[in-house]
Amino acid sequence: MMLKKPSSVEECVYFTNRTIELPASLRAGSQAGSGRAMAWVFRKECPKCKKGIMGKPQKKNGKLDKKAENYVCYSCGYQESNDKVENSLTLNVEYKCPHCGNEGETTSEYKRKTFEGVPSYVFECQKCKKKIGLAKKLKESKKKRSEEDVDEE
């Protein structure tokens, strides 16, 4: 399966490109230890006009209203609720697994789940079947923090 990559961040609702590090305790037995992931979610096509894309409405000053409770088609003005649009989106991921070193592509649902105590987009390695989480930047898993605290004492 070959995933379509975005040519611009403007066509995405979500985009990230980052490295994934394993905690030192898990790194000892595996050959890899560090991986990477590029993840993106394309904007939804308008179900009414089939030409435009759905996005957050713009405020009067021209900036997007992040807290708006609906998405708007930029071509025809059709509106849809946040829940309806966000439940239909899929997360596309191109990754290198930090557990086994496998490189692959996969898709997952665009919904944050709790993974190692942190809300993350979770996908599964196609080779070793281990779960990999993409947390918000600067968020560390609870497991990592507790192991580091034990080492310091």
Backbone hydrogen bonds, N-H to C=O, Kabsch-Sander energy under -0.5 kcal/mol:
donor,donor_aa,acceptor,acceptor_aa,energy
3,L,1,M,-0.6
11,E,8,S,-1.1
12,C,9,V,-1.8
13,V,41,V,-3.1
14,Y,41,V,-1.0
16,T,39,A,-2.5
18,R,37,A,-2.7
20,I,35,G,-2.8
21,E,19,T,-0.5
22,L,33,G,-2.1
26,L,23,P,-0.8
27,R,23,P,-1.7
28,A,24,A,-1.1
30,S,26,L,-0.6
32,A,99,H,-0.6
33,G,98,P,-2.3
35,G,20,I,-3.1
36,R,96,K,-1.1
37,A,18,R,-2.8
38,M,94,E,-3.0
39,A,16,T,-2.5
39,A,37,A,-0.5
40,W,92,N,-2.3
41,V,14,Y,-2.3
43,R,11,E,-2.2
46,C,52,G,-2.6
50,K,46,C,-1.3
54,M,44,K,-3.2
55,G,72,V,-2.2
59,K,63,K,-3.6
62,G,59,K,-1.6
65,D,57,P,-2.8
66,K,64,L,-1.1
68,A,65,D,-1.5
71,Y,80,E,-3.4
72,V,55,G,-3.6
73,C,78,Y,-2.5
74,Y,53,I,-1.7
77,G,73,C,-1.3
80,E,71,Y,-2.3
82,N,69,E,-1.5
85,V,81,S,-2.0
86,E,82,N,-3.1
87,N,83,D,-2.0
88,S,84,K,-0.6
88,S,85,V,-1.0
89,L,85,V,-0.5
89,L,86,E,-0.6
91,L,108,S,-3.0
92,N,40,W,-3.0
92,N,90,T,-0.5
93,V,106,T,-3.0
94,E,38,M,-2.7
95,Y,104,G,-2.9
96,K,36,R,-2.7
97,C,102,N,-3.2
101,G,97,C,-1.6
104,G,95,Y,-2.3
106,T,93,V,-2.6
108,S,91,L,-2.2
110,Y,89,L,-1.3
111,K,109,E,-1.9
113,K,120,S,-3.5
115,F,113,K,-0.6
115,F,118,V,-2.6
118,V,115,F,-1.4
120,S,113,K,-3.3
121,Y,134,L,-2.2
122,V,120,S,-0.6
123,F,132,I,-2.5
125,C,130,K,-2.5
129,K,125,C,-1.1
132,I,123,F,-3.2
134,L,121,Y,-2.7
135,A,133,G,-0.7
136,K,119,P,-0.7
139,K,136,K,-1.7
140,E,138,L,-0.6
142,K,116,E,-2.3
143,K,116,E,-0.5
145,R,141,S,-1.8
146,S,142,K,-2.2
147,E,143,K,-1.9
148,E,144,K,-2.1
149,D,145,R,-2.1
150,V,146,S,-1.6
151,D,147,E,-1.8
152,E,148,E,-1.8
153,E,149,D,-1.1
